[in-house]
Amino acid sequence: MPSKFLYTRYRDDEDASRAGWQIVYTSFILILLSFFIMLSSFATMDSVKVMRFARSFADAVNIFTGGLSFEHGQTILGPSTPLVDKESELAEIFHAVGAYTEALELEKEVELTSSAKGIVMTLSDKALFQLGDAKIAEAALPLLNKVGAIISQTGYFIRIEGHTDNLPILTDQYPSNWELSTARAVNVLRYFVENLQIPARRLYAVGFGEFQPKYPNDSAVNQAQNRRVEIIFMGTDEDNISEELGK
């Protein structure tokens, strides 16, 4: 009698475990059904609405943040670039700056991305400065002239940010990376104002030192990418820009 009881209990547990895949499969089918119902609910296939829904759906069901897919490599990827509403001012800035960048053949020299701050044009420090120095190199002037031409052809307010890696500098001129990153940002701003006649009221400069890295400072390659100057196209509304900078 005891052995029969144990046998029956074992069979019940086995049947329950085998039924588990059916629950998972049913849930997956329901998710797909919901996805296609939402897609078909758009009477007019507005691409902006579809993109927003696709991103929300990816965030809801994907195990990776931002809808990222798995890639091999040693570096942890940051969050994916947010989708930009094609009718927003941010999208207009992105397309305008992108067109100027392409026309001046700067695609290989600068990285253009969008963020909550605005459109970010990233320049490597080695393209502008000597290591540990804030004086703009002569070889960098043609690049800055092209970037300045882009700024001049827009009416956007510009925020210039200096960033470094985490290696201590400790020189008489720059006691820390704070001073170095700030001096670099200010020198770029000064060049735009004094040499390219860009109105000073449209420009802001700030240094963040090593405290806003793009990648972990755990290798020479990552440290090189963290040493950068970011030129951010923030928009044209001065009141909103001043409020944002005051936060």
Contacts in CASP RR format, 6 or more apart in sequence:
PFRMAT RR
TARGET T0000
AUTHOR 0000-0000-0000
METHOD contacts of the structure
MODEL  1
MPSKFLYTRYRDDEDASRAGWQIVYTSFILILLSFFIMLSSFATMDSVKV
MRFARSFADAVNIFTGGLSFEHGQTILGPSTPLVDKESELAEIFHAVGAY
TEALELEKEVELTSSAKGIVMTLSDKALFQLGDAKIAEAALPLLNKVGAI
ISQTGYFIRIEGHTDNLPILTDQYPSNWELSTARAVNVLRYFVENLQIPA
RRLYAVGFGEFQPKYPNDSAVNQAQNRRVEIIFMGTDEDNISEELGK
31 61 0 8 1.000
35 57 0 8 1.000
38 53 0 8 1.000
38 57 0 8 1.000
39 50 0 8 1.000
39 53 0 8 1.000
42 49 0 8 1.000
42 50 0 8 1.000
47 86 0 8 1.000
48 85 0 8 1.000
48 86 0 8 1.000
48 87 0 8 1.000
51 83 0 8 1.000
52 83 0 8 1.000
52 85 0 8 1.000
55 66 0 8 1.000
55 67 0 8 1.000
55 83 0 8 1.000
58 66 0 8 1.000
58 67 0 8 1.000
59 65 0 8 1.000
59 66 0 8 1.000
59 67 0 8 1.000
62 68 0 8 1.000
64 70 0 8 1.000
65 79 0 8 1.000
65 80 0 8 1.000
66 79 0 8 1.000
66 80 0 8 1.000
67 80 0 8 1.000
68 77 0 8 1.000
68 80 0 8 1.000
71 77 0 8 1.000
75 215 0 8 1.000
75 216 0 8 1.000
75 222 0 8 1.000
76 216 0 8 1.000
81 113 0 8 1.000
81 114 0 8 1.000
81 115 0 8 1.000
82 114 0 8 1.000
82 115 0 8 1.000
82 116 0 8 1.000
84 90 0 8 1.000
84 91 0 8 1.000
84 94 0 8 1.000
84 114 0 8 1.000
85 91 0 8 1.000
89 235 0 8 1.000
89 236 0 8 1.000
90 114 0 8 1.000
90 118 0 8 1.000
90 119 0 8 1.000
93 118 0 8 1.000
93 119 0 8 1.000
93 154 0 8 1.000
93 156 0 8 1.000
93 233 0 8 1.000
93 235 0 8 1.000
94 112 0 8 1.000
94 114 0 8 1.000
94 119 0 8 1.000
96 154 0 8 1.000
97 112 0 8 1.000
97 119 0 8 1.000
97 121 0 8 1.000
97 150 0 8 1.000
97 154 0 8 1.000
97 233 0 8 1.000
98 112 0 8 1.000
100 149 0 8 1.000
100 150 0 8 1.000
100 153 0 8 1.000
100 154 0 8 1.000
101 107 0 8 1.000
101 110 0 8 1.000
101 112 0 8 1.000
101 121 0 8 1.000
101 150 0 8 1.000
104 146 0 8 1.000
104 149 0 8 1.000
104 150 0 8 1.000
106 143 0 8 1.000
106 146 0 8 1.000
106 147 0 8 1.000
109 123 0 8 1.000
109 127 0 8 1.000
109 143 0 8 1.000
110 121 0 8 1.000
110 122 0 8 1.000
110 123 0 8 1.000
110 147 0 8 1.000
111 120 0 8 1.000
111 121 0 8 1.000
111 122 0 8 1.000
112 119 0 8 1.000
112 120 0 8 1.000
112 121 0 8 1.000
112 122 0 8 1.000
113 119 0 8 1.000
113 120 0 8 1.000
113 122 0 8 1.000
114 120 0 8 1.000
115 232 0 8 1.000
117 159 0 8 1.000
117 232 0 8 1.000
117 234 0 8 1.000
118 232 0 8 1.000
118 233 0 8 1.000
118 234 0 8 1.000
118 235 0 8 1.000
119 232 0 8 1.000
119 233 0 8 1.000
120 230 0 8 1.000
120 231 0 8 1.000
120 232 0 8 1.000
120 233 0 8 1.000
121 147 0 8 1.000
121 150 0 8 1.000
121 230 0 8 1.000
121 231 0 8 1.000
121 232 0 8 1.000
121 233 0 8 1.000
122 228 0 8 1.000
122 229 0 8 1.000
122 230 0 8 1.000
122 231 0 8 1.000
123 143 0 8 1.000
123 147 0 8 1.000
123 228 0 8 1.000
123 229 0 8 1.000
123 230 0 8 1.000
123 231 0 8 1.000
124 224 0 8 1.000
124 225 0 8 1.000
124 227 0 8 1.000
124 228 0 8 1.000
125 131 0 8 1.000
125 164 0 8 1.000
125 184 0 8 1.000
125 227 0 8 1.000
125 228 0 8 1.000
125 229 0 8 1.000
126 224 0 8 1.000
126 227 0 8 1.000
127 140 0 8 1.000
127 143 0 8 1.000
128 136 0 8 1.000
128 137 0 8 1.000
128 140 0 8 1.000
128 143 0 8 1.000
128 144 0 8 1.000
128 184 0 8 1.000
128 188 0 8 1.000
128 229 0 8 1.000
129 135 0 8 1.000
129 136 0 8 1.000
129 137 0 8 1.000
129 140 0 8 1.000
129 184 0 8 1.000
130 137 0 8 1.000
132 169 0 8 1.000
132 171 0 8 1.000
132 174 0 8 1.000
132 180 0 8 1.000
134 174 0 8 1.000
134 180 0 8 1.000
134 183 0 8 1.000
134 184 0 8 1.000
134 187 0 8 1.000
135 187 0 8 1.000
136 144 0 8 1.000
136 187 0 8 1.000
136 188 0 8 1.000
136 191 0 8 1.000
144 188 0 8 1.000
144 191 0 8 1.000
144 192 0 8 1.000
145 196 0 8 1.000
147 231 0 8 1.000
148 192 0 8 1.000
148 196 0 8 1.000
148 198 0 8 1.000
149 196 0 8 1.000
151 158 0 8 1.000
151 192 0 8 1.000
151 196 0 8 1.000
151 198 0 8 1.000
151 202 0 8 1.000
151 231 0 8 1.000
152 196 0 8 1.000
152 197 0 8 1.000
152 198 0 8 1.000
154 233 0 8 1.000
155 202 0 8 1.000
155 235 0 8 1.000
155 236 0 8 1.000
156 202 0 8 1.000
156 233 0 8 1.000
156 234 0 8 1.000
156 235 0 8 1.000
156 236 0 8 1.000
157 202 0 8 1.000
157 203 0 8 1.000
157 204 0 8 1.000
157 233 0 8 1.000
157 234 0 8 1.000
157 235 0 8 1.000
157 236 0 8 1.000
157 238 0 8 1.000
157 241 0 8 1.000
158 192 0 8 1.000
158 198 0 8 1.000
158 202 0 8 1.000
158 203 0 8 1.000
158 204 0 8 1.000
158 231 0 8 1.000
158 232 0 8 1.000
158 233 0 8 1.000
158 234 0 8 1.000
159 204 0 8 1.000
159 205 0 8 1.000
159 206 0 8 1.000
159 231 0 8 1.000
159 232 0 8 1.000
159 234 0 8 1.000
159 245 0 8 1.000
160 185 0 8 1.000
160 188 0 8 1.000
160 189 0 8 1.000
160 203 0 8 1.000
160 204 0 8 1.000
160 205 0 8 1.000
160 206 0 8 1.000
160 229 0 8 1.000
160 230 0 8 1.000
160 231 0 8 1.000
160 232 0 8 1.000
161 181 0 8 1.000
161 185 0 8 1.000
161 205 0 8 1.000
161 206 0 8 1.000
161 207 0 8 1.000
161 208 0 8 1.000
161 212 0 8 1.000
161 229 0 8 1.000
161 230 0 8 1.000
161 231 0 8 1.000
161 232 0 8 1.000
162 181 0 8 1.000
162 182 0 8 1.000
162 184 0 8 1.000
162 185 0 8 1.000
162 206 0 8 1.000
162 207 0 8 1.000
162 208 0 8 1.000
162 209 0 8 1.000
162 228 0 8 1.000
162 229 0 8 1.000
162 230 0 8 1.000
163 181 0 8 1.000
163 207 0 8 1.000
163 208 0 8 1.000
163 209 0 8 1.000
163 210 0 8 1.000
163 212 0 8 1.000
163 213 0 8 1.000
163 214 0 8 1.000
163 226 0 8 1.000
163 227 0 8 1.000
163 228 0 8 1.000
163 229 0 8 1.000
163 230 0 8 1.000
164 177 0 8 1.000
164 180 0 8 1.000
164 181 0 8 1.000
164 209 0 8 1.000
164 210 0 8 1.000
164 226 0 8 1.000
164 227 0 8 1.000
165 177 0 8 1.000
165 210 0 8 1.000
165 213 0 8 1.000
165 217 0 8 1.000
165 222 0 8 1.000
165 223 0 8 1.000
165 224 0 8 1.000
165 226 0 8 1.000
165 227 0 8 1.000
166 177 0 8 1.000
166 210 0 8 1.000
166 213 0 8 1.000
166 217 0 8 1.000
166 223 0 8 1.000
166 226 0 8 1.000
167 223 0 8 1.000
168 176 0 8 1.000
168 177 0 8 1.000
169 175 0 8 1.000
169 176 0 8 1.000
169 177 0 8 1.000
169 180 0 8 1.000
170 176 0 8 1.000
173 179 0 8 1.000
174 180 0 8 1.000
174 183 0 8 1.000
176 209 0 8 1.000
177 209 0 8 1.000
177 210 0 8 1.000
178 207 0 8 1.000
178 209 0 8 1.000
180 209 0 8 1.000
181 207 0 8 1.000
181 208 0 8 1.000
181 209 0 8 1.000
182 205 0 8 1.000
182 206 0 8 1.000
182 207 0 8 1.000
182 209 0 8 1.000
184 207 0 8 1.000
184 229 0 8 1.000
185 205 0 8 1.000
185 206 0 8 1.000
185 207 0 8 1.000
185 229 0 8 1.000
186 205 0 8 1.000
188 205 0 8 1.000
188 229 0 8 1.000
188 231 0 8 1.000
189 200 0 8 1.000
189 203 0 8 1.000
189 204 0 8 1.000
189 205 0 8 1.000
192 198 0 8 1.000
192 203 0 8 1.000
193 199 0 8 1.000
193 200 0 8 1.000
193 203 0 8 1.000
204 245 0 8 1.000
210 217 0 8 1.000
210 226 0 8 1.000
213 222 0 8 1.000
213 226 0 8 1.000
214 225 0 8 1.000
214 226 0 8 1.000
214 228 0 8 1.000
215 222 0 8 1.000
215 225 0 8 1.000
215 226 0 8 1.000
216 222 0 8 1.000
217 223 0 8 1.000
217 226 0 8 1.000
234 241 0 8 1.000
234 244 0 8 1.000
235 241 0 8 1.000
END
